[in-house]
């Protein structure tokens, strides 16, 4: 843009991370001070007693990946000479100098050395060793741990460099957990905010509420989050027996978790059970699925029971799903599978709907960009067209309900760096705001009012972080085209249906939105190898009932 100049670069203070940690501590003390244990209080008191340089070094190490570090590889100019603060940390129990007493940590320690350095250790401890050149670092480290005396290896490592093992990581992680409300929060989020890399909606700090009301809630959520991290490591090299046994050790406590921690246990259960299925362990998978009622647990149970010859159990569970479906996939699956088990119908609803769809002929050159081929086809017939899919309705939801989403009078904001309400993707979102959403539908009852609200919010909030709104050059043109042509009442029906559970109902929308001056349509594009999903069928049926024009088009190559 002519005349535009870049804003001056933001420069953070040298020890910005210490300032950020104190901001974190101030918040945690205000919201959760009464929930902290004696061990956590002791950590804070001992941390405060350190020199500023030692505090900075502790935080620098705590914010790095891993818990083993080599002094020769560390350099922090804002701290200066690292030896004095390191000695202070060692004396205060904030870290340990690696020695033979810590041989149990050898796998972690060996990992911080390079392949070349590991070869040098080999040659030092086993001068005649051969065959190292063909080994990669991981294999080299494994062989070193298997074949070399561990006491000798520890002594050689300690002589080659100062290796430290960091302590108090559990307490540090818990404090971050309390601040962010989840285990994945990183201190780098302060930096992202302070550098202006992401612009957030302003939150009133005095209106932030504690996410956890008791120490039990804290411990449960922290525990299941840690367990889920363990699972992510186990699934990298999955062994069915190990996974099943490990899950059995967690299942009893997991099944007793409260509302805040339970969703993480359900997610763990579903992923682990699916992994057991892929490892050809259907009986174990079925047993694990039974620990969670969340989709797609019941669908997978029905399929596994059917394959195992347990037809009656499968049918009973199918009828339960049909009577009380938890999402669109369950409703459509239960309807189809009940009829299949009762031998009333063999073709799925999604397959039947796709068979009945019209066909459009597209040049084969578009086989790797099917939607673009369909856009070209309709453009040649005078249509304007844009990709819509979930992007259109999610953006419309985010813009029309912006102030409702970010309303801090609803107690769902718990951290200064929180980007969206904690219940945005939960059924409770609608439960807490139903009156507001319905009132908004009445106020924006015409296309003109709807369009004005979209434009006003788009202009005033442009660029602010909202997980539902994509700030793309086509966002506003797409929304304007849709709001001008689709009846406002029909759009509100869709948005209120989405609000029931954005995680489940914020997806599955048609690929394209096409329009001329006189008409419009949504199009779900299917190549010869594509299938129609239950969620897509749900919205196609919903659109039909709401009076929104939508269709499926099968592509045939020419």
N, C-alpha and C positions, 0 to 999 in steps of 0.2 A: 504494500500500500504506500502511495507517494506521501512523503513527509513523516512516515511512521518511524520512530526510533525505539529500539529495544529498551526495556526498563533496566535500570542498573542491576548488576548481579548482586544477589544477596550473599553476604559473607557471614558465616556463623562464627561465634567466639571460639577460640582454640579448644576450650574444655566444655563445649556445648553439651556433650553427653552426660557430664556431671550435673549440669543445670537441669537437663531433662529427667534424670533419675530423681533429683530432689522434687521436681514437679510431680512425678509419679508417687513418691513417698508421701507428699502432702495430701494428695487425693486419697490414697489408700488409708492414711491415718484418719482422715475426715469421715470416710464412708465405712471403713471396716476395722478401725482401731480396736473396737471391743471384741472382734473375732480373732485377733492375732494370738498365736500360742506363745508360751514363754520362750521356746527355742527361736522363734522368729523375732521376738523382742530382743533377745540376746544378740542375735545377728545384727540388728539395727544399732544397738548400743555399741557393739564392738566396731562396726563399720564407721560410726561417727567418731570414734576415738582414734581412727587412723589419720595420718597426715593426708593433706589433699592429694599429694602425688600418689600415695598408696591407694587411696580411694579411686583415683583415675585409672591406675593400672589394673585394679580389680575389675572395674567396669569394662575396660578395654578387652580384657580376657573373657569376661562373662558374655560379652556381646559377639565373640567369635564362635565359630563352629567348633564343637568338640570340647574336651576338657583337659587335653594334654598339649603343652606348648614348649617350644625350645627357645631359650633366651636369645640364642644367636640369630634367630629369625624375627625377633621383635624390634620395632623401632617406632617410638612415639615422640616426635620432636617437642610436642607441648608438655611432655612430662620430663624430658631430659634424660639424665643417667638413670637407667632402670635398676641398677643394683641396690641402691638404698631403699626404694619402695618395695622391691622384691623381698629384701631381707625382712622388712616390716610385715609383709604379708605372710612370709614363712613363720615368723615368730608369733604372729597373731592367729595362726591356724587357718588363714584364708587360702593357703595353698600348701602343697607338700613337695619337697624335692624328691624326685624319683630315685629309688635305691632298691636293692634286692628285696626289702620287706614288701615292696609293692609289685611283686612278680605277677600277681593276678591281673594287673593292668597292662601286662606286656603287649597283648594284641593292639591295644589303643596306642601305646607308646611307639611300637614298631611302625605303625601307620603314618607317623609324622616325619619319617625319614624317607629320603628319595631312594630310588632303585640303586643308584650308584653308591650311595652311602650304605645301603644294606649289603651290597656286594663287598664293600670294604670291611664291614663287620664280619662277614663270612670268612674272608681271607685272613683276618686277624685271629679269629677263633679256630678256624679249620684251614690251615695253610695249604693243604693238598686238595681241597675241594675242587670238583670239576662239574661241568654242565650248567653253570649259572647263566651263561650268556643267552641261552634259549628261553629262560624263564621270564615271564612278566613280573611286575612288582608284587602283585597279590600272591602269585605262586611262590615267588622267592621268599616272601614274608612267612607264608604258611610252612614252607620247608625249614626255614630258620627256626621257627617256634617248635617244630617237631623234632629236629635233629640236634639242636645245640642245647647244652646245659643252661637252664634258665638263670641260675645264679651267675654264671660266667657272662651270659648275655647282658644281664642287668648291670653288672660291673663295667662291662665294655661300653654300654650306652651312657652310663653315668660319667665315665671318664671322657667321653667324646663331646658331651655338651651338657649344659644345665637344662634338665627337663623338669617341668613342674606340672603337678596335677592340681587342678583347681578344686576348692572346697566351697561349701555353702551354695552350691548351684540349686539345690532343692528350694532353699529359702528365697533365692533370687527369682527363680521361675515362678514361685507362688505369688510374690509381690507383683510381678508383671501380669500374671493371670488375674489377680484381683483388679488391677487397673483396666486391662483390656476386656475382661469378662470371658476370655477364652485363652487356650494355651498357645495359639498361633500368633499372638501379638508380638511384634518386634519393635525395639526402640527406634529403628529406622523410620517408623511412621511419624515420629516427632520431626525428623529431618525433612521428610516429604512435605509435611505441613509447613514447616518454617521456611523452606526454600520456595514455597508456592507452586510446587510441582503438581499438586492436586488442590483444587479449591473446594472446600466443604461448605455445606449449609451451616450458618452460625448457630451454635448451641449456647443457651444460657446455663452457665456452670452451676448456678444456684438451684436449677431445676433438675439436675442430674440426680438419679436415685440409685441406691445400691442394688446390684443385680442379685446378690445373695443375702438372705435374711438370717441365716444361721450358719454356724460352723459346719454342721452336717451337710448343708447344701454345697458349701465350699469344698469340703473333702470329697464328696461324691463326684462333683463335676471335675475336679482336678484329677481324681483317680481314674475315671473313665476316659478322660482326655489322654492321660498318660498311657493307659491300656491301648487306646486306639493307635497311638504312636508306635507302640510295640508291634501291633498287628501290621502296620505299614512296613516295618522292617522284616517281619516274618514272611510276608507274602512275596518278598523279592526272590526267595528261593523256597517256594512252598513244598512242604512234605505233609501229606494228608494226616498221618498219625500225629505228628507234632502239633499241627493246627487244631485238630479235634481235641487232643489232650489239653492243650493250652486254653482253649475256649472253655472247657469244662471247669478249669480252675477259676474262671472269671464269672461264669454264668449265675451262680447263686447270688453274689453281691449285685451283679448287673440287673437281675430280675427284681431287685428290691429298691432300685433307684427312684428318686422322686421326679417330678415333672421337668425340672431344669436339666437333669443329667440323662434322663431316659432316652431322648432322641439320639444321643451319641452311641448308646448301647444298641439301639435298634439298627443304626447304620452299620456298626461293626458286625452285628449278627447277620444282616442281609448279605454283606460283602463276603464274609467268611463262609456262609452256607453256599453261596454261588461258586466260590472257589472250590469247595469240596465237591460240588456237582461236576465241575470241569475236570476234577481229578478222579472221576468215576467212583465216587463214594456216595451213592444216593441215599443210603440208610442214615449215614451220619449227617448228610445235608438236611434230610427231613427232620431229624431230631433237633438240629440247630435252628431251622426255620421256625419251629414251634415256640421258640423263645420270644418271637416278635410278631405282633399282629399287623405291622405296617406293610404296605404294598412294596414289592410284589410277593410278600411272604406267602399269602394264602394261595395265590395263583401257582407258585412253584410247588407248594404242598399238594395241590390238586393234581398237577402233572406227575409228580413223583409217586403219589398214591395210585394213580391210574396205571403207570408203568409197572408198579409192583403188584398189580392185580387186585388192589383194594378198592374195587369199584364203589361199594356202598359208602365207604368213608369219603371218597373223592366227591361223590354226589351230594352227600350231606354238607360238606364244606362249601361246595359250589352253590347250594341253595342259600347258605348263610351269606355268602358274598352277594348273591342276587338280591337278597332282602335288604342288606345293609352294606352297599358298596362304599369303599373309602375313597375311590376316585373313578374317573371315566374308564380307565383300563380294566379295573375290577368289574364294573357294571357290564361292559361289553363282553369281556372274557367269560364271566359267569353265565350270561345269557347263551352264548355260543356253546360253551362246554357242557352245560346242563343238557342242552339238546343233543349234543354229541353222545354223552353218556347214556341218555335215554333213547338213543338211536332215532331221533326225530330229524336231525339235520347234520350233514357232514361238512358243509361249506361255511367258513367263518363269515361274519357280517362284513368285515373289512375286505375280504376277498371278493365277496358278492358285489359290494359297492364298486370296487375297482373294475370288475368285469363289465358292469353296466355303464361305465364312464365312456364318454366320447373319445375319439382318437384324433390327434393332430399330427401331421406329417412334417418332420423337421429334417434339414440336411444333416447327414452323418458327421459333418465337421464339428457339430455341437455336442458330440457324445460325452465330452468331458465338461460341458457347461450347458446342461440341458435347459435350465431356466432362461439363459440368455437366448437360446434358440427360440424358445416360445415367445419371449419378448419381441424378438425380431419379427416373428410370424405375425403377431398382432399389430406391431407398429406399421407393417406394410398394409394393414387393413384400416389404418387411421386411429388406432388406439395409442394413448400414452400408457406407459407401464413402469412400475418400480417394484423392487423387491420389498416385500412386506413381512412375511412370516411372523415371528413373535415380536419383531422390532416395532411394527406399527402400533399394536394394541398395548404393548408394555410402555412405549413412549407416551401414548395417549393417557394411559392410567397415571403415569408419573407426573405429567403436566397438569391434568385436570384436578388431581387430588394432592398436589404438591404440599400445600399447607396442612392438609390432613395427615399426610405421611410424616411430616416433620413437626407435628404438634407435640410439644413437650409437656402439655397438660396430661397426656397419656403417659403413664409411668413405664416407658420402654427405652429410655435413653440413660445409659449407665457409665459412659466414659467420655471425656472431652474429645477423643479422637474417633468416636463412633460415627460411621458413615450413613447408617440407616437404622430404623427402629428394630429392636431385637425380635419383634414378632412379625416382621414384614412377610416372611415366608411361612407363617403358621396360621392355622385356622382362627386363632385368637385375634388376628388383625381385624377381621370383619366383626367379630363379637364385640370388640371394644369401640368400633367406629361406625356401626351400622346406621345409626341415626344421622351422623354427619354425612355419610355417603349418599343416603337416600335424599337428604335435604339438598345436597349438591346437584343431584339428578333433577330435582324439581326446579331449582334456580336456573340450571342450564338446559331448559326444556326445548329450546329451539336450536337449529343448526347455526344460526347467526350468533347466538350467545355462546354456544359451544366453541365456535371458531375464534371468537374474541378472547375467551379465556385461554385457549391454547396459545394464541399469539402473545398475549400479555405475559403469561408465565414463561414462555420460551424466551422472550426478550429480556425479562427481568432476572431470570435464573440461568441464562446461557453460560455453559461451562462449569457450573457447580456439579459436584459429584452426586449422582442419583443412579443407583444400579439399574433402574428401569428405563432411563432416558439415554438414548444415544445421540450425542451432539455431532451429527453428520450433516453434510451439505444437503442431503435429501430428506432429512427428518421433517422439517417444516413443510416443504412442498407435498410430501406424502400425506401428512396429517391434514393439510388444507384440502387436498383432493378428496380424502375420505370424508371429512366433516361436511363438505359441501354436498355430497351425494348420498351418504347413508343417513337415514332418519336418526335424529338425536335420541329418540326413545330406544331404538334398536342398539345404538352404541352403548347406552347406559346399561342395557340388559347384559351385554357382553362384559362390561367393566365390573358390574356387581357380581357376575358369575366368577370372574377371575379373583375377586376379593375373598371368596370363600377359602381359597388356599392358593396363593400365587405360585408356590412351588409346583403344584400339580396342574393348575389351570392357567398358568402364564405361558404355556407352550402348546405346540401342535397346531398353530394357525396356518392358513394357506400361504404358499410361497410368494405369490404375486398379487398386486392390485392393479387392475386395468380399468381405464376409463376413457370416455369421449364426452362431448358436451351433453349427450342425451342419456348415456347409460354408464354402468360400472359393473365390475364383477371381481370376485376373488377367485384365484385359480391355484389349485394344488397340482403340481406337475409331477408326473410319475414316468420315469424311463422304463424300458422293457424289463429291467431287473429290479425295479423298486416295488415295495409293498406299502400298503396304507396302514398306518398305525391306529390303534384304538383311540388315542387322543385326537388324532386328526379327524377320525370319523365322528367323534363326539362333537367337535366344533362345526363340522359340516352339517350335522343334524341340528345343532343349536342355531346356526345361522338360518337354516331353512325355517325353523319355527319363529325366529325373530324377524323374518322378512328380509334378510340380508342375502344378496345374490352371491352364491359360491358354487364352484363345481370342481370336479377332478377331471384332468385331461391326461390321457395316456399318450405317450410319445411313440411314434413309429418312425424309424429312420428311412430316409430316401437318398 
